[in-house]
Amino acid sequence: MTRVFNFSAGPATLPESVLLQAQAEMLDWNGVGASIVEISHRSADFIAVAAAAEADLRALVGIPDDYAVLFLSGGATTQQALLALNFAAPGETVDYVVTGHWGKTAIKQVKPYAKVNIAADGEPGGFRDIPARDSWRLTPGAAYVHITANETIHGVEFRGTPEVGAVPLFADFSSSIASEPIDVSKYGVIYAGAQKNLGPVGVAVVIIRRDLLERAGQPRADIFDYRSHAERDSMLNTPPTWNWYLAGLVFKWMLAQGGVEEFARRSAIKSKLVYGAIDASGGFYRNEVVPAARSRMNIPYFLPDETLTARFVAESKAAGLIALKGHKAVGGIRASLYNALPVEGAQALVDFMRDFQRRNG
Ligand SMILES: Cc1ncc(COP(=O)(O)O)c(C=O)c1O
């Protein structure tokens, strides 16, 4: 068996030890004589798995008790729509700071339900920077302010938490959750699809300050109501049990590796390696994001032309470095350096980049 270094933006690489454990437990979980995916979500066995995953995520991310933690199907995009349904009254204004593709998606999901004010927009600048905080046009009394902590496609990441006053700050952390310490108490809602740093696709994590669950929001079915999900411990309907279990194994792995401080240390090393190779290439490789806003998780970069880009993708794949083709919206190359990608993976990429430039530069 050959395991490659996988730079996919999501679904993404998972820790090998987690995959091996899941494999070993596939036919008989914990002596039950059946797989964890074959038993009821209401069984004591699965409830223990679910509760351990929540407790481990709370410990990992530092989630205070006055926050609910939900494990829901529907991915991050569904949460983007549910934010407005749950927290904005009809016609109420919601503020969005757009720093890339996913901020735009978030607005698209919300538009049918709320009045969107684009408080700041990085698009005129080509999404190469985070608009300066003092340029944001926030709405006094808005239902919430929404940011995308890390833009997976454009490779733009917030450093620290912006100050937005009394209005609750909502953040899409899909591609950077658990990659560095954050102060959860500064946010009203944090949400993330699991398929980058947390585990397999099919479950999203939603962290909600409990007092916000009392907001009236808009008329909505029970299944779209965060409060109902919180009251029923994310088991209002059959939850994605396999994904929840696998994410739980990833949480245990992250805690055993040293927690978010350790992953912050590793992501600094990995991203420094790759940006270093780009910046030292004399313009052969180009990343267009201003250094202060460069993502530690997703690094988009460009070669001089399409032919070289295609050759880079093909040859890197042959060298055991997969999924480096850039997103179609921006082209070029994209290296995603999530928690489960080892430092050796980033080093192997950098070695390949230098060799490729030597042969083609
Ligand atoms: C930052 C961000 N937000 C939202 C999404 C959409 O997630 P999903 O496909 O789970 O709906 C993605 C997917 O890549 C993402 O990177």
The ligand as an SDF file (V2000), in Angstrom:
LIG
                    3D

 16 16  0  0  0  0  0  0  0  0999 V2000
  -14.9840   28.1970    3.8770 C   0  0  0  0  0  0  0  0  0  0  0  0
  -16.0400   27.2990    3.3060 C   0  0  0  0  0  0  0  0  0  0  0  0
  -17.3370   27.5420    3.5890 N   0  0  0  0  0  0  0  0  0  0  0  0
  -18.3160   26.7530    3.0940 C   0  0  0  0  0  0  0  0  0  0  0  0
  -18.0500   25.6720    2.2950 C   0  0  0  0  0  0  0  0  0  0  0  0
  -19.1760   24.8320    1.7820 C   0  0  0  0  0  0  0  0  0  0  0  0
  -19.2200   23.6640    2.5130 O   0  0  0  0  0  0  0  0  0  0  0  0
  -20.2360   22.4770    2.1950 P   0  0  0  0  0  0  0  0  0  0  0  0
  -19.7970   21.8850    0.8910 O   0  0  0  0  0  0  0  0  0  0  0  0
  -20.0620   21.5560    3.3700 O   0  0  0  0  0  0  0  0  0  0  0  0
  -21.6100   23.0310    2.1140 O   0  0  0  0  0  0  0  0  0  0  0  0
  -16.7230   25.3620    1.9830 C   0  0  0  0  0  0  0  0  0  0  0  0
  -16.4040   24.2010    1.1270 C   0  0  0  0  0  0  0  0  0  0  0  0
  -15.3170   23.9880    0.6510 O   0  0  0  0  0  0  0  0  0  0  0  0
  -15.6970   26.2040    2.4990 C   0  0  0  0  0  0  0  0  0  0  0  0
  -14.4070   25.9680    2.2100 O   0  0  0  0  0  0  0  0  0  0  0  0
  1  2  1  0
  2  3  1  0
  2 15  2  0
  3  4  2  0
  4  5  1  0
  5  6  1  0
  5 12  2  0
  6  7  1  0
  7  8  1  0
  8  9  2  0
  8 10  1  0
  8 11  1  0
 12 13  1  0
 12 15  1  0
 13 14  2  0
 15 16  1  0
M  END
$$$$
